[in-house]
């Protein structure tokens, strides 16, 4: 059995339909129930839904052979996994945003609110900018409004939430999309099975071009 960790939610549903088209269907996954694990013995595949930010942990530790995780998670947590394919879905970007009238005073330490501390550290370290990271878990947009921070680093999809809070993107850090990842040891032992799936998914991406 090939164990596949799918991110719960809309992104996971899109990913599953790609797997289904590739010939790795598992009809029970579409039934309206509370089950978390679904398998198709004939196709030797077992799917399970997990929180998007946990996919990489399941794959890294071998509970899943392959999975689909956002590039943001891979950059933030740097799990020991193989990144095999950019699925070109769930596209957005990691960006720095601030109030429209923000001017960076480089004499002062820049206060940055984010939940992506690793990405933020690496980005500003490469620029030699002195920063104070304020780690928040939710509603990051409020930080500059209440003067908790000068800027924020967050995922931006449409920019609507920023606009509604009178914030704007001032720098783009990196494009984000869903990536297929594999456990390193599974890739050794189930390599042909995994490569088969990767090739089928890659064909679908080619056809969309």
ChimeraX commands (.cxc) that place a marker at each C-alpha (Angstrom):
marker #1 position 0.00,0.00,0.00 radius 0.5
marker #1 position 1.17,3.49,-0.84 radius 0.5
marker #1 position 0.15,5.89,1.95 radius 0.5
marker #1 position -0.83,9.36,0.72 radius 0.5
marker #1 position -1.36,12.35,3.04 radius 0.5
marker #1 position -3.79,14.88,1.57 radius 0.5
marker #1 position -4.35,18.37,3.01 radius 0.5
marker #1 position -7.91,18.80,4.31 radius 0.5
marker #1 position -10.06,21.34,2.51 radius 0.5
marker #1 position -10.46,22.70,-1.02 radius 0.5
marker #1 position -6.82,22.20,-1.96 radius 0.5
marker #1 position -6.91,18.53,-0.92 radius 0.5
marker #1 position -10.06,17.95,-2.97 radius 0.5
marker #1 position -8.34,19.40,-6.04 radius 0.5
marker #1 position -5.31,17.23,-5.39 radius 0.5
marker #1 position -7.43,14.10,-4.96 radius 0.5
marker #1 position -9.20,14.73,-8.28 radius 0.5
marker #1 position -5.76,14.87,-9.95 radius 0.5
marker #1 position -4.88,11.50,-8.38 radius 0.5
marker #1 position -8.26,10.13,-9.48 radius 0.5
marker #1 position -7.67,11.27,-13.07 radius 0.5
marker #1 position -4.24,9.67,-12.91 radius 0.5
marker #1 position -5.93,6.30,-12.25 radius 0.5
marker #1 position -5.48,6.12,-8.46 radius 0.5
marker #1 position -9.11,6.53,-7.49 radius 0.5
marker #1 position -10.62,5.59,-4.16 radius 0.5
marker #1 position -14.43,5.98,-4.40 radius 0.5
marker #1 position -15.07,5.81,-0.63 radius 0.5
marker #1 position -13.29,9.14,-0.18 radius 0.5
marker #1 position -16.27,10.87,-1.80 radius 0.5
marker #1 position -18.84,9.39,0.56 radius 0.5
marker #1 position -20.29,11.79,3.10 radius 0.5
marker #1 position -18.79,10.42,6.30 radius 0.5
marker #1 position -16.36,11.28,9.06 radius 0.5
marker #1 position -13.74,8.73,8.13 radius 0.5
marker #1 position -10.18,9.96,7.81 radius 0.5
marker #1 position -8.57,6.96,6.08 radius 0.5
marker #1 position -9.68,5.52,2.72 radius 0.5
marker #1 position -8.12,2.70,0.76 radius 0.5
marker #1 position -8.39,0.98,-2.59 radius 0.5
marker #1 position -6.70,-2.41,-2.31 radius 0.5
marker #1 position -6.90,-3.03,-6.03 radius 0.5
marker #1 position -4.88,0.15,-6.72 radius 0.5
marker #1 position -2.72,-0.44,-3.62 radius 0.5
marker #1 position -3.29,3.12,-2.41 radius 0.5
marker #1 position -4.43,4.48,0.95 radius 0.5
marker #1 position -5.40,8.15,1.40 radius 0.5
marker #1 position -5.85,10.11,4.59 radius 0.5
marker #1 position -6.85,13.70,5.34 radius 0.5
marker #1 position -4.66,15.74,7.65 radius 0.5
marker #1 position -4.31,19.41,8.55 radius 0.5
marker #1 position -2.34,21.11,5.72 radius 0.5
marker #1 position 0.48,22.20,8.02 radius 0.5
marker #1 position 0.87,18.59,9.28 radius 0.5
marker #1 position 1.30,16.87,5.89 radius 0.5
marker #1 position 5.08,17.36,5.86 radius 0.5
marker #1 position 5.37,15.86,9.38 radius 0.5
marker #1 position 3.48,12.69,8.36 radius 0.5
marker #1 position 5.69,12.34,5.27 radius 0.5
marker #1 position 8.98,13.16,7.00 radius 0.5
marker #1 position 8.33,10.62,9.76 radius 0.5
marker #1 position 7.17,7.91,7.36 radius 0.5
marker #1 position 3.48,7.64,8.37 radius 0.5
marker #1 position 2.83,8.73,4.77 radius 0.5
marker #1 position 4.96,7.76,1.78 radius 0.5
marker #1 position 3.95,10.82,-0.22 radius 0.5
marker #1 position 1.84,13.90,0.41 radius 0.5
marker #1 position 1.01,17.36,-0.85 radius 0.5
marker #1 position 2.19,20.44,1.05 radius 0.5
marker #1 position 2.41,24.15,0.31 radius 0.5
marker #1 position 5.84,25.55,-0.51 radius 0.5
marker #1 position 5.38,27.90,2.48 radius 0.5
marker #1 position 5.36,24.90,4.85 radius 0.5
marker #1 position 8.46,23.41,3.18 radius 0.5
marker #1 position 10.37,26.69,3.45 radius 0.5
marker #1 position 9.24,27.38,7.02 radius 0.5
marker #1 position 9.86,23.95,8.58 radius 0.5
marker #1 position 12.51,22.60,6.18 radius 0.5
marker #1 position 11.41,18.95,6.60 radius 0.5
marker #1 position 13.74,16.16,5.47 radius 0.5
marker #1 position 11.71,15.10,2.42 radius 0.5
marker #1 position 12.09,14.98,-1.34 radius 0.5
marker #1 position 10.17,17.65,-3.27 radius 0.5
marker #1 position 9.09,15.88,-6.46 radius 0.5
marker #1 position 6.63,18.05,-8.36 radius 0.5
marker #1 position 5.06,21.51,-8.41 radius 0.5
marker #1 position 1.34,20.81,-8.86 radius 0.5
marker #1 position 0.67,24.38,-9.94 radius 0.5
marker #1 position -2.40,24.72,-7.70 radius 0.5
marker #1 position -3.02,26.66,-4.50 radius 0.5
marker #1 position -1.00,29.49,-6.01 radius 0.5
marker #1 position -0.26,32.60,-3.96 radius 0.5
marker #1 position 2.86,34.37,-2.69 radius 0.5
marker #1 position 4.73,35.14,0.51 radius 0.5
marker #1 position 5.03,38.90,0.81 radius 0.5
marker #1 position 5.89,41.83,3.05 radius 0.5
marker #1 position 2.98,44.21,3.61 radius 0.5
marker #1 position 2.65,47.51,5.45 radius 0.5
marker #1 position 0.44,50.57,5.79 radius 0.5
marker #1 position 0.31,52.64,2.62 radius 0.5
marker #1 position 2.31,55.50,4.15 radius 0.5
marker #1 position 5.06,53.24,5.57 radius 0.5
marker #1 position 8.66,54.35,5.04 radius 0.5
marker #1 position 11.44,52.08,6.24 radius 0.5
marker #1 position 13.84,53.84,8.61 radius 0.5
marker #1 position 16.94,51.67,8.28 radius 0.5
marker #1 position 18.47,53.27,11.41 radius 0.5
marker #1 position 15.89,51.44,13.50 radius 0.5
marker #1 position 15.24,47.74,14.06 radius 0.5
marker #1 position 12.32,46.72,11.83 radius 0.5
marker #1 position 9.43,45.13,13.77 radius 0.5
marker #1 position 7.95,42.28,11.72 radius 0.5
marker #1 position 4.77,40.38,12.69 radius 0.5
marker #1 position 4.42,36.92,11.14 radius 0.5
marker #1 position 3.68,33.28,11.74 radius 0.5
marker #1 position 6.48,32.37,9.29 radius 0.5
marker #1 position 9.48,33.16,11.49 radius 0.5
marker #1 position 12.00,31.04,9.59 radius 0.5
marker #1 position 11.12,32.44,6.14 radius 0.5
marker #1 position 11.17,35.97,7.62 radius 0.5
marker #1 position 14.56,35.48,9.32 radius 0.5
marker #1 position 16.13,34.10,6.15 radius 0.5
marker #1 position 14.68,36.83,3.94 radius 0.5
marker #1 position 15.91,39.73,6.06 radius 0.5
marker #1 position 19.24,38.07,6.93 radius 0.5
marker #1 position 19.99,37.93,3.19 radius 0.5
marker #1 position 19.37,41.69,3.11 radius 0.5
marker #1 position 21.42,42.42,6.22 radius 0.5
marker #1 position 18.39,44.10,7.82 radius 0.5
marker #1 position 18.11,44.09,11.61 radius 0.5
marker #1 position 14.66,42.84,12.63 radius 0.5
marker #1 position 12.57,42.06,15.69 radius 0.5
marker #1 position 10.19,39.17,14.92 radius 0.5
marker #1 position 6.81,39.19,16.63 radius 0.5
marker #1 position 5.36,35.69,16.25 radius 0.5
marker #1 position 1.58,35.71,15.87 radius 0.5
marker #1 position -0.79,32.86,14.98 radius 0.5
marker #1 position -3.79,34.70,13.57 radius 0.5
marker #1 position -5.09,38.05,12.23 radius 0.5
marker #1 position -1.61,39.27,11.41 radius 0.5
marker #1 position -3.05,42.23,9.45 radius 0.5
marker #1 position -4.06,43.93,12.69 radius 0.5
marker #1 position -0.44,44.23,13.96 radius 0.5
marker #1 position 0.64,47.31,11.94 radius 0.5
marker #1 position -2.76,48.98,12.46 radius 0.5
marker #1 position -2.32,48.79,16.25 radius 0.5
marker #1 position 1.37,49.70,15.94 radius 0.5
marker #1 position 2.48,46.32,17.27 radius 0.5
marker #1 position 4.69,45.98,14.16 radius 0.5
marker #1 position 5.99,48.07,11.25 radius 0.5
marker #1 position 5.36,45.39,8.63 radius 0.5
marker #1 position 3.95,41.87,8.32 radius 0.5
marker #1 position 5.15,38.82,6.39 radius 0.5
marker #1 position 2.26,36.64,5.30 radius 0.5
marker #1 position 0.70,34.67,2.46 radius 0.5
marker #1 position -1.13,36.88,-0.02 radius 0.5
marker #1 position -3.65,35.35,-2.40 radius 0.5
marker #1 position -5.85,38.15,-3.77 radius 0.5
marker #1 position -4.77,41.02,-1.53 radius 0.5
marker #1 position -8.38,41.79,-0.59 radius 0.5
marker #1 position -7.84,41.40,3.18 radius 0.5
marker #1 position -4.84,43.73,2.98 radius 0.5
marker #1 position -6.81,46.38,1.06 radius 0.5
marker #1 position -9.71,46.19,3.50 radius 0.5
marker #1 position -7.24,46.96,6.30 radius 0.5
marker #1 position -5.46,49.75,4.39 radius 0.5
marker #1 position -2.32,47.68,3.91 radius 0.5
marker #1 position -0.41,46.96,0.72 radius 0.5
marker #1 position 2.29,44.60,-0.50 radius 0.5
marker #1 position 5.66,46.35,-0.47 radius 0.5
marker #1 position 7.91,43.37,-1.33 radius 0.5
marker #1 position 7.28,39.90,-2.75 radius 0.5
marker #1 position 9.39,37.19,-1.13 radius 0.5
marker #1 position 8.60,33.95,-2.96 radius 0.5
marker #1 position 5.79,32.37,-5.05 radius 0.5
marker #1 position 3.90,29.61,-3.25 radius 0.5
marker #1 position 2.07,26.59,-4.67 radius 0.5
marker #1 position 1.26,22.99,-3.71 radius 0.5
marker #1 position 4.16,20.53,-4.02 radius 0.5
marker #1 position 4.20,16.76,-4.03 radius 0.5
marker #1 position 6.68,15.46,-1.47 radius 0.5
marker #1 position 7.99,11.99,-0.61 radius 0.5
marker #1 position 9.50,10.30,2.41 radius 0.5
marker #1 position 13.18,9.64,1.65 radius 0.5
marker #1 position 13.14,6.00,2.70 radius 0.5
marker #1 position 9.80,5.30,0.95 radius 0.5
marker #1 position 11.28,6.75,-2.22 radius 0.5
marker #1 position 13.99,4.10,-2.03 radius 0.5
marker #1 position 11.64,1.17,-1.46 radius 0.5
marker #1 position 8.51,2.26,-3.35 radius 0.5
marker #1 position 10.28,4.37,-5.95 radius 0.5
marker #1 position 8.66,2.90,-9.06 radius 0.5
marker #1 position 5.16,3.24,-7.59 radius 0.5
marker #1 position 5.84,6.85,-6.56 radius 0.5
marker #1 position 7.46,7.75,-9.89 radius 0.5
marker #1 position 4.48,6.28,-11.70 radius 0.5
marker #1 position 2.15,8.67,-9.87 radius 0.5
marker #1 position 4.49,11.63,-10.40 radius 0.5
marker #1 position 4.65,10.91,-14.15 radius 0.5
marker #1 position 0.86,10.66,-14.44 radius 0.5
marker #1 position 0.36,13.94,-12.56 radius 0.5
marker #1 position 3.08,15.63,-14.61 radius 0.5
marker #1 position 1.22,14.60,-17.80 radius 0.5
marker #1 position -1.92,16.34,-16.53 radius 0.5
marker #1 position 0.06,19.52,-15.89 radius 0.5
marker #1 position 1.52,19.35,-19.41 radius 0.5
marker #1 position -1.97,18.98,-20.91 radius 0.5
marker #1 position -3.16,22.09,-19.05 radius 0.5
marker #1 position -0.48,24.26,-20.62 radius 0.5
marker link #1:1,2 radius 0.2
marker link #1:2,3 radius 0.2
marker link #1:3,4 radius 0.2
marker link #1:4,5 radius 0.2
marker link #1:5,6 radius 0.2
marker link #1:6,7 radius 0.2
marker link #1:7,8 radius 0.2
marker link #1:8,9 radius 0.2
marker link #1:9,10 radius 0.2
marker link #1:10,11 radius 0.2
marker link #1:11,12 radius 0.2
marker link #1:12,13 radius 0.2
marker link #1:13,14 radius 0.2
marker link #1:14,15 radius 0.2
marker link #1:15,16 radius 0.2
marker link #1:16,17 radius 0.2
marker link #1:17,18 radius 0.2
marker link #1:18,19 radius 0.2
marker link #1:19,20 radius 0.2
marker link #1:20,21 radius 0.2
marker link #1:21,22 radius 0.2
marker link #1:22,23 radius 0.2
marker link #1:23,24 radius 0.2
marker link #1:24,25 radius 0.2
marker link #1:25,26 radius 0.2
marker link #1:26,27 radius 0.2
marker link #1:27,28 radius 0.2
marker link #1:28,29 radius 0.2
marker link #1:29,30 radius 0.2
marker link #1:30,31 radius 0.2
marker link #1:31,32 radius 0.2
marker link #1:32,33 radius 0.2
marker link #1:33,34 radius 0.2
marker link #1:34,35 radius 0.2
marker link #1:35,36 radius 0.2
marker link #1:36,37 radius 0.2
marker link #1:37,38 radius 0.2
marker link #1:38,39 radius 0.2
marker link #1:39,40 radius 0.2
marker link #1:40,41 radius 0.2
marker link #1:41,42 radius 0.2
marker link #1:42,43 radius 0.2
marker link #1:43,44 radius 0.2
marker link #1:44,45 radius 0.2
marker link #1:45,46 radius 0.2
marker link #1:46,47 radius 0.2
marker link #1:47,48 radius 0.2
marker link #1:48,49 radius 0.2
marker link #1:49,50 radius 0.2
marker link #1:50,51 radius 0.2
marker link #1:51,52 radius 0.2
marker link #1:52,53 radius 0.2
marker link #1:53,54 radius 0.2
marker link #1:54,55 radius 0.2
marker link #1:55,56 radius 0.2
marker link #1:56,57 radius 0.2
marker link #1:57,58 radius 0.2
marker link #1:58,59 radius 0.2
marker link #1:59,60 radius 0.2
marker link #1:60,61 radius 0.2
marker link #1:61,62 radius 0.2
marker link #1:62,63 radius 0.2
marker link #1:63,64 radius 0.2
marker link #1:64,65 radius 0.2
marker link #1:65,66 radius 0.2
marker link #1:66,67 radius 0.2
marker link #1:67,68 radius 0.2
marker link #1:68,69 radius 0.2
marker link #1:69,70 radius 0.2
marker link #1:70,71 radius 0.2
marker link #1:71,72 radius 0.2
marker link #1:72,73 radius 0.2
marker link #1:73,74 radius 0.2
marker link #1:74,75 radius 0.2
marker link #1:75,76 radius 0.2
marker link #1:76,77 radius 0.2
marker link #1:77,78 radius 0.2
marker link #1:78,79 radius 0.2
marker link #1:79,80 radius 0.2
marker link #1:80,81 radius 0.2
marker link #1:81,82 radius 0.2
marker link #1:82,83 radius 0.2
marker link #1:83,84 radius 0.2
marker link #1:84,85 radius 0.2
marker link #1:85,86 radius 0.2
marker link #1:86,87 radius 0.2
marker link #1:87,88 radius 0.2
marker link #1:88,89 radius 0.2
marker link #1:89,90 radius 0.2
marker link #1:90,91 radius 0.2
marker link #1:91,92 radius 0.2
marker link #1:92,93 radius 0.2
marker link #1:93,94 radius 0.2
marker link #1:94,95 radius 0.2
marker link #1:95,96 radius 0.2
marker link #1:96,97 radius 0.2
marker link #1:97,98 radius 0.2
marker link #1:98,99 radius 0.2
marker link #1:99,100 radius 0.2
marker link #1:100,101 radius 0.2
marker link #1:101,102 radius 0.2
marker link #1:102,103 radius 0.2
marker link #1:103,104 radius 0.2
marker link #1:104,105 radius 0.2
marker link #1:105,106 radius 0.2
marker link #1:106,107 radius 0.2
marker link #1:107,108 radius 0.2
marker link #1:108,109 radius 0.2
marker link #1:109,110 radius 0.2
marker link #1:110,111 radius 0.2
marker link #1:111,112 radius 0.2
marker link #1:112,113 radius 0.2
marker link #1:113,114 radius 0.2
marker link #1:114,115 radius 0.2
marker link #1:115,116 radius 0.2
marker link #1:116,117 radius 0.2
marker link #1:117,118 radius 0.2
marker link #1:118,119 radius 0.2
marker link #1:119,120 radius 0.2
marker link #1:120,121 radius 0.2
marker link #1:121,122 radius 0.2
marker link #1:122,123 radius 0.2
marker link #1:123,124 radius 0.2
marker link #1:124,125 radius 0.2
marker link #1:125,126 radius 0.2
marker link #1:126,127 radius 0.2
marker link #1:127,128 radius 0.2
marker link #1:128,129 radius 0.2
marker link #1:129,130 radius 0.2
marker link #1:130,131 radius 0.2
marker link #1:131,132 radius 0.2
marker link #1:132,133 radius 0.2
marker link #1:133,134 radius 0.2
marker link #1:134,135 radius 0.2
marker link #1:135,136 radius 0.2
marker link #1:136,137 radius 0.2
marker link #1:137,138 radius 0.2
marker link #1:138,139 radius 0.2
marker link #1:139,140 radius 0.2
marker link #1:140,141 radius 0.2
marker link #1:141,142 radius 0.2
marker link #1:142,143 radius 0.2
marker link #1:143,144 radius 0.2
marker link #1:144,145 radius 0.2
marker link #1:145,146 radius 0.2
marker link #1:146,147 radius 0.2
marker link #1:147,148 radius 0.2
marker link #1:148,149 radius 0.2
marker link #1:149,150 radius 0.2
marker link #1:150,151 radius 0.2
marker link #1:151,152 radius 0.2
marker link #1:152,153 radius 0.2
marker link #1:153,154 radius 0.2
marker link #1:154,155 radius 0.2
marker link #1:155,156 radius 0.2
marker link #1:156,157 radius 0.2
marker link #1:157,158 radius 0.2
marker link #1:158,159 radius 0.2
marker link #1:159,160 radius 0.2
marker link #1:160,161 radius 0.2
marker link #1:161,162 radius 0.2
marker link #1:162,163 radius 0.2
marker link #1:163,164 radius 0.2
marker link #1:164,165 radius 0.2
marker link #1:165,166 radius 0.2
marker link #1:166,167 radius 0.2
marker link #1:167,168 radius 0.2
marker link #1:168,169 radius 0.2
marker link #1:169,170 radius 0.2
marker link #1:170,171 radius 0.2
marker link #1:171,172 radius 0.2
marker link #1:172,173 radius 0.2
marker link #1:173,174 radius 0.2
marker link #1:174,175 radius 0.2
marker link #1:175,176 radius 0.2
marker link #1:176,177 radius 0.2
marker link #1:177,178 radius 0.2
marker link #1:178,179 radius 0.2
marker link #1:179,180 radius 0.2
marker link #1:180,181 radius 0.2
marker link #1:181,182 radius 0.2
marker link #1:182,183 radius 0.2
marker link #1:183,184 radius 0.2
marker link #1:184,185 radius 0.2
marker link #1:185,186 radius 0.2
marker link #1:186,187 radius 0.2
marker link #1:187,188 radius 0.2
marker link #1:188,189 radius 0.2
marker link #1:189,190 radius 0.2
marker link #1:190,191 radius 0.2
marker link #1:191,192 radius 0.2
marker link #1:192,193 radius 0.2
marker link #1:193,194 radius 0.2
marker link #1:194,195 radius 0.2
marker link #1:195,196 radius 0.2
marker link #1:196,197 radius 0.2
marker link #1:197,198 radius 0.2
marker link #1:198,199 radius 0.2
marker link #1:199,200 radius 0.2
marker link #1:200,201 radius 0.2
marker link #1:201,202 radius 0.2
marker link #1:202,203 radius 0.2
marker link #1:203,204 radius 0.2
marker link #1:204,205 radius 0.2
marker link #1:205,206 radius 0.2
marker link #1:206,207 radius 0.2
marker link #1:207,208 radius 0.2
marker link #1:208,209 radius 0.2
view
